[in-house]
Amino acid sequence: MKILQRILMLALVFWLAACGQAGLPSAASPLAPTDAAADRPGLGTAWGETVSSVTHTVKFERADSTTPDDVTSIYYNDTIKSNAGDSRASLSMASGAINLRFRDGNNNTLNLLHGGNGRWNIVGKAGDHYEMVLYNKGRAPYEVVSSVDGLDVISGRPGSYRTGGYILYPGKTLVIDGFRKNEREVAAFRFSSVPHSYVANTSNGDVANVGVIGVALFAEKDSEAAIRMKANPFPQNTQNDSRFAPPPDSIP
């Protein structure tokens, strides 16, 4: 499997073969985007200005090609109903190995608020730039597959676990700051009205998915993280019934 690496402490995994769609915050069958968006209030994410982001190829094999080690969804809008005091600067993923946070264009943290909807939310303002920041404090690399408004941040297609993502190495920081245009550039994430969002203006989009950011983490094959995923708390349950004679270990 071929994947791409971004210079300056991050990498991009890109499956060059066509892949089926499954996975991240759902993208239903596309509607007529501009018509459906016209009546939607609140925020979406626009295709912003071009930002330099150079990539090159590396190799990475998932422990499980379709099942992530961890996955989370963050919701955003221009206002939310939050529970007083229930906020944090970041979320831990993959049993604490990965730290996820959000920041604006001035490097200010966008706090995560636990809303009345039982979800983690961030509050934005139309026109403001934002980016996802992930730090790997563990000892193994992870592949990071992400979607915004139901669209994969690399391919622009409906979000799927089957598409490739960015590789985050131990001790490194990954900044996802836009939709990938090519191997050298991304279109910056900017909060916008729904009618001006990228999802409302592409045939791949469905505005039913506006306002959600998905992050899925995949462990590398044979890594310590992958081995721990398969740890069995009751291994004896898979053995033969101890009341009866077991078969011989070998037959001469």
C-alpha positions as a Markdown table, in Angstrom:
| # | Residue | x | y | z |
|---|---|---|---|---|
| 1 | Met | 0.0 | 0.0 | 0.0 |
| 2 | Lys | 1.4 | 3.4 | -0.9 |
| 3 | Ile | 1.1 | 6.3 | 1.4 |
| 4 | Leu | 2.3 | 9.9 | 1.5 |
| 5 | Gln | 4.4 | 11.6 | 4.2 |
| 6 | Arg | 4.1 | 15.3 | 5.0 |
| 7 | Ile | 7.4 | 17.0 | 5.8 |
| 8 | Leu | 7.9 | 18.6 | 9.2 |
| 9 | Met | 6.8 | 15.9 | 11.6 |
| 10 | Leu | 3.7 | 14.5 | 9.9 |
| 11 | Ala | 2.8 | 12.1 | 7.2 |
| 12 | Leu | 0.0 | 11.3 | 4.8 |
| 13 | Val | -1.3 | 7.9 | 3.9 |
| 14 | Phe | -2.9 | 7.8 | 0.5 |
| 15 | Trp | -4.4 | 4.6 | -0.9 |
| 16 | Leu | -4.0 | 5.0 | -4.7 |
| 17 | Ala | -6.4 | 2.1 | -5.5 |
| 18 | Ala | -10.1 | 2.8 | -5.6 |
| 19 | Cys | -11.7 | 1.9 | -2.2 |
| 20 | Gly | -15.2 | 1.2 | -1.1 |
| 21 | Gln | -17.0 | 3.7 | 1.2 |
| 22 | Ala | -17.6 | 2.9 | 4.9 |
| 23 | Gly | -16.8 | 4.5 | 8.2 |
| 24 | Leu | -16.5 | 8.0 | 9.6 |
| 25 | Pro | -19.4 | 10.3 | 10.4 |
| 26 | Ser | -21.8 | 9.2 | 7.8 |
| 27 | Ala | -22.2 | 10.7 | 4.4 |
| 28 | Ala | -25.6 | 9.7 | 3.1 |
| 29 | Ser | -26.6 | 9.8 | -0.6 |
| 30 | Pro | -25.8 | 13.3 | -1.9 |
| 31 | Leu | -28.7 | 15.8 | -2.2 |
| 32 | Ala | -28.7 | 18.9 | -4.3 |
| 33 | Pro | -26.2 | 20.6 | -2.1 |
| 34 | Thr | -27.0 | 24.3 | -2.7 |
| 35 | Asp | -30.8 | 23.8 | -2.4 |
| 36 | Ala | -30.5 | 21.7 | 0.8 |
| 37 | Ala | -28.0 | 24.2 | 2.3 |
| 38 | Ala | -30.1 | 27.3 | 1.7 |
| 39 | Asp | -32.3 | 26.7 | 4.7 |
| 40 | Arg | -29.6 | 25.5 | 7.1 |
| 41 | Pro | -28.5 | 27.9 | 9.9 |
| 42 | Gly | -25.2 | 27.8 | 11.7 |
| 43 | Leu | -21.7 | 26.9 | 10.6 |
| 44 | Gly | -20.1 | 24.8 | 8.0 |
| 45 | Thr | -16.4 | 24.6 | 6.8 |
| 46 | Ala | -15.4 | 26.4 | 3.7 |
| 47 | Trp | -12.7 | 25.6 | 1.1 |
| 48 | Gly | -10.3 | 28.4 | 2.2 |
| 49 | Glu | -7.1 | 29.9 | 1.0 |
| 50 | Thr | -4.2 | 27.8 | -0.2 |
| 51 | Val | -1.7 | 26.7 | 2.4 |
| 52 | Ser | 1.7 | 25.0 | 1.7 |
| 53 | Ser | 1.8 | 21.3 | 2.8 |
| 54 | Val | 4.5 | 19.1 | 1.1 |
| 55 | Thr | 4.1 | 15.3 | 1.0 |
| 56 | His | 6.1 | 12.2 | 0.0 |
| 57 | Thr | 5.5 | 8.5 | 0.1 |
| 58 | Val | 6.2 | 6.1 | 2.9 |
| 59 | Lys | 4.9 | 2.6 | 3.9 |
| 60 | Phe | 2.5 | 1.8 | 6.6 |
| 61 | Glu | 0.4 | -1.4 | 7.2 |
| 62 | Arg | -2.6 | -1.3 | 9.4 |
| 63 | Ala | -3.2 | -4.0 | 12.1 |
| 64 | Asp | -6.8 | -4.1 | 11.0 |
| 65 | Ser | -7.6 | -2.6 | 7.6 |
| 66 | Thr | -11.2 | -1.6 | 8.4 |
| 67 | Thr | -11.5 | -1.4 | 12.2 |
| 68 | Pro | -9.9 | 1.6 | 13.9 |
| 69 | Asp | -8.1 | 1.4 | 17.3 |
| 70 | Asp | -10.1 | 4.4 | 18.4 |
| 71 | Val | -12.6 | 6.9 | 16.8 |
| 72 | Thr | -14.2 | 10.1 | 18.0 |
| 73 | Ser | -16.6 | 12.8 | 16.6 |
| 74 | Ile | -16.4 | 16.5 | 17.5 |
| 75 | Tyr | -19.4 | 18.7 | 16.6 |
| 76 | Tyr | -19.1 | 22.5 | 15.9 |
| 77 | Asn | -21.4 | 25.4 | 15.5 |
| 78 | Asp | -21.6 | 29.2 | 16.3 |
| 79 | Thr | -23.3 | 28.4 | 19.6 |
| 80 | Ile | -24.2 | 25.4 | 21.7 |
| 81 | Lys | -26.0 | 24.6 | 24.9 |
| 82 | Ser | -23.2 | 23.6 | 27.3 |
| 83 | Asn | -23.1 | 22.2 | 30.8 |
| 84 | Ala | -21.5 | 24.9 | 33.0 |
| 85 | Gly | -17.8 | 24.1 | 33.7 |
| 86 | Asp | -17.8 | 20.9 | 31.6 |
| 87 | Ser | -15.0 | 21.9 | 29.2 |
| 88 | Arg | -11.5 | 20.9 | 28.4 |
| 89 | Ala | -8.6 | 21.9 | 26.1 |
| 90 | Ser | -8.1 | 18.4 | 24.6 |
| 91 | Leu | -9.2 | 14.8 | 24.3 |
| 92 | Ser | -7.2 | 11.7 | 24.9 |
| 93 | Met | -7.5 | 8.9 | 22.3 |
| 94 | Ala | -6.0 | 5.4 | 21.9 |
| 95 | Ser | -5.8 | 4.7 | 25.6 |
| 96 | Gly | -4.0 | 8.0 | 26.2 |
| 97 | Ala | -1.4 | 7.6 | 23.5 |
| 98 | Ile | -2.9 | 10.4 | 21.3 |
| 99 | Asn | -3.9 | 13.9 | 22.4 |
| 100 | Leu | -6.4 | 15.8 | 20.2 |
| 101 | Arg | -7.1 | 19.5 | 20.4 |
| 102 | Phe | -8.3 | 22.3 | 18.1 |
| 103 | Arg | -6.9 | 25.8 | 17.7 |
| 104 | Asp | -7.7 | 28.9 | 15.7 |
| 105 | Gly | -5.6 | 30.8 | 13.2 |
| 106 | Asn | -3.8 | 32.7 | 16.1 |
| 107 | Asn | -2.8 | 29.4 | 17.8 |
| 108 | Asn | -5.5 | 30.0 | 20.5 |
| 109 | Thr | -7.0 | 26.8 | 21.8 |
| 110 | Leu | -10.7 | 26.2 | 20.9 |
| 111 | Asn | -12.0 | 24.6 | 24.1 |
| 112 | Leu | -14.1 | 21.4 | 23.8 |
| 113 | Leu | -17.5 | 21.8 | 25.5 |
| 114 | His | -19.6 | 18.9 | 26.6 |
| 115 | Gly | -23.0 | 20.1 | 25.4 |
| 116 | Gly | -26.5 | 19.3 | 26.4 |
| 117 | Asn | -26.6 | 16.9 | 23.4 |
| 118 | Gly | -24.1 | 14.6 | 25.2 |
| 119 | Arg | -21.4 | 15.3 | 22.6 |
| 120 | Trp | -18.1 | 17.2 | 22.6 |
| 121 | Asn | -18.4 | 20.5 | 20.7 |
| 122 | Ile | -16.4 | 23.5 | 19.7 |
| 123 | Val | -17.8 | 27.0 | 19.0 |
| 124 | Gly | -16.6 | 28.9 | 16.0 |
| 125 | Lys | -17.2 | 32.1 | 14.2 |
| 126 | Ala | -17.8 | 32.5 | 10.4 |
| 127 | Gly | -14.6 | 33.5 | 8.6 |
| 128 | Asp | -12.2 | 32.2 | 11.3 |
| 129 | His | -9.5 | 29.6 | 10.4 |
| 130 | Tyr | -9.2 | 26.4 | 12.5 |
| 131 | Glu | -7.1 | 23.3 | 12.6 |
| 132 | Met | -6.8 | 19.9 | 14.3 |
| 133 | Val | -3.7 | 19.3 | 16.3 |
| 134 | Leu | -2.7 | 15.7 | 17.4 |
| 135 | Tyr | 0.3 | 14.8 | 19.5 |
| 136 | Asn | 1.6 | 11.2 | 19.8 |
| 137 | Lys | 2.9 | 10.7 | 23.3 |
| 138 | Gly | 3.0 | 6.9 | 22.9 |
| 139 | Arg | 5.6 | 4.6 | 21.5 |
| 140 | Ala | 4.0 | 3.5 | 18.2 |
| 141 | Pro | 2.9 | 5.3 | 15.1 |
| 142 | Tyr | -0.8 | 5.7 | 14.2 |
| 143 | Glu | -2.6 | 6.4 | 10.9 |
| 144 | Val | -5.1 | 9.3 | 11.4 |
| 145 | Val | -8.1 | 9.2 | 9.1 |
| 146 | Ser | -10.2 | 12.4 | 9.3 |
| 147 | Ser | -13.3 | 13.9 | 7.8 |
| 148 | Val | -15.0 | 17.3 | 8.0 |
| 149 | Asp | -18.7 | 17.7 | 7.3 |
| 150 | Gly | -18.7 | 14.0 | 6.2 |
| 151 | Leu | -15.9 | 14.6 | 3.6 |
| 152 | Asp | -12.5 | 13.0 | 3.8 |
| 153 | Val | -9.9 | 15.7 | 4.3 |
| 154 | Ile | -7.5 | 14.1 | 1.8 |
| 155 | Ser | -9.7 | 12.9 | -1.0 |
| 156 | Gly | -12.8 | 15.2 | -0.6 |
| 157 | Arg | -15.0 | 12.0 | -1.0 |
| 158 | Pro | -17.5 | 10.8 | 1.6 |
| 159 | Gly | -15.6 | 9.9 | 4.8 |
| 160 | Ser | -14.6 | 6.2 | 5.0 |
| 161 | Tyr | -12.3 | 4.0 | 7.1 |
| 162 | Arg | -11.1 | 2.5 | 3.9 |
| 163 | Thr | -9.4 | 5.6 | 2.7 |
| 164 | Gly | -5.8 | 6.5 | 3.7 |
| 165 | Gly | -4.9 | 9.1 | 6.3 |
| 166 | Tyr | -1.9 | 10.9 | 7.9 |
| 167 | Ile | 0.7 | 9.0 | 9.8 |
| 168 | Leu | 1.5 | 10.3 | 13.3 |
| 169 | Tyr | 4.9 | 9.1 | 14.7 |
| 170 | Pro | 5.8 | 8.8 | 18.4 |
| 171 | Gly | 6.8 | 12.1 | 19.9 |
| 172 | Lys | 5.5 | 14.1 | 16.9 |
| 173 | Thr | 2.7 | 16.5 | 16.3 |
| 174 | Leu | 0.3 | 16.4 | 13.4 |
| 175 | Val | -1.6 | 19.5 | 12.3 |
| 176 | Ile | -4.5 | 19.0 | 9.9 |
| 177 | Asp | -5.4 | 22.4 | 8.6 |
| 178 | Gly | -7.2 | 22.0 | 5.3 |
| 179 | Phe | -8.6 | 19.8 | 2.5 |
| 180 | Arg | -5.8 | 18.4 | 0.4 |
| 181 | Lys | -5.6 | 19.9 | -3.0 |
| 182 | Asn | -2.4 | 18.1 | -4.2 |
| 183 | Glu | 0.9 | 16.8 | -2.8 |
| 184 | Arg | 2.1 | 20.3 | -2.0 |
| 185 | Glu | -1.0 | 22.3 | -0.9 |
| 186 | Val | -4.2 | 22.2 | 1.2 |
| 187 | Ala | -7.3 | 24.5 | 1.2 |
| 188 | Ala | -7.5 | 25.9 | 4.7 |
| 189 | Phe | -10.4 | 25.1 | 7.0 |
| 190 | Arg | -12.5 | 28.2 | 7.6 |
| 191 | Phe | -15.8 | 28.4 | 9.4 |
| 192 | Ser | -18.5 | 29.6 | 7.1 |
| 193 | Ser | -22.3 | 29.7 | 6.6 |
| 194 | Val | -23.7 | 26.4 | 5.4 |
| 195 | Pro | -24.4 | 27.7 | 1.8 |
| 196 | His | -20.8 | 28.7 | 1.5 |
| 197 | Ser | -19.3 | 25.5 | 2.9 |
| 198 | Tyr | -17.3 | 23.1 | 0.8 |
| 199 | Val | -19.8 | 20.2 | 1.5 |
| 200 | Ala | -22.7 | 22.4 | 0.0 |
| 201 | Asn | -20.7 | 23.1 | -3.1 |
| 202 | Thr | -19.4 | 19.7 | -4.2 |
| 203 | Ser | -21.2 | 16.7 | -5.8 |
| 204 | Asn | -19.6 | 14.5 | -3.1 |
| 205 | Gly | -21.2 | 16.3 | -0.3 |
| 206 | Asp | -24.4 | 16.0 | 1.8 |
| 207 | Val | -25.3 | 18.9 | 4.0 |
| 208 | Ala | -27.0 | 16.5 | 6.4 |
| 209 | Asn | -23.4 | 15.9 | 7.6 |
| 210 | Val | -22.5 | 19.6 | 8.2 |
| 211 | Gly | -21.0 | 20.5 | 11.6 |
| 212 | Val | -19.2 | 17.3 | 12.5 |
| 213 | Ile | -15.5 | 16.4 | 12.5 |
| 214 | Gly | -14.4 | 12.7 | 12.6 |
| 215 | Val | -11.0 | 11.3 | 13.7 |
| 216 | Ala | -10.2 | 7.6 | 13.5 |
| 217 | Leu | -6.9 | 6.1 | 14.6 |
| 218 | Phe | -5.4 | 2.9 | 13.1 |
| 219 | Ala | -2.5 | 1.0 | 14.9 |
| 220 | Glu | 0.3 | -0.4 | 12.8 |
| 221 | Lys | 0.5 | -4.1 | 12.2 |
| 222 | Asp | 2.6 | -6.0 | 14.8 |
| 223 | Ser | 3.0 | -2.8 | 16.9 |
| 224 | Glu | 2.7 | -3.0 | 20.7 |
| 225 | Ala | -0.6 | -1.1 | 20.3 |
| 226 | Ala | -1.9 | -3.7 | 17.9 |
| 227 | Ile | -0.9 | -6.6 | 20.2 |
| 228 | Arg | -2.6 | -5.0 | 23.1 |
| 229 | Met | -5.8 | -4.6 | 21.1 |
| 230 | Lys | -6.0 | -8.4 | 20.9 |
| 231 | Ala | -5.2 | -9.1 | 24.6 |
| 232 | Asn | -7.7 | -11.7 | 25.9 |
| 233 | Pro | -8.9 | -11.3 | 29.6 |
| 234 | Phe | -10.2 | -14.9 | 29.6 |
| 235 | Pro | -7.9 | -17.0 | 27.5 |
| 236 | Gln | -8.9 | -20.3 | 29.2 |
| 237 | Asn | -12.4 | -19.8 | 27.6 |
| 238 | Thr | -10.9 | -20.6 | 24.2 |
| 239 | Gln | -9.2 | -23.8 | 25.4 |
| 240 | Asn | -10.7 | -27.3 | 25.5 |
| 241 | Asp | -13.1 | -28.2 | 28.3 |
| 242 | Ser | -10.7 | -29.3 | 31.1 |
| 243 | Arg | -13.1 | -32.0 | 32.4 |
| 244 | Phe | -12.1 | -34.2 | 29.5 |
| 245 | Ala | -8.9 | -35.6 | 28.1 |
| 246 | Pro | -7.1 | -33.3 | 25.6 |
| 247 | Pro | -5.8 | -34.6 | 22.3 |
| 248 | Pro | -2.1 | -35.5 | 22.1 |
| 249 | Asp | 0.4 | -32.7 | 21.3 |
| 250 | Ser | 1.7 | -34.9 | 18.5 |
| 251 | Ile | 1.2 | -38.4 | 17.0 |
| 252 | Pro | 4.4 | -40.4 | 16.3 |
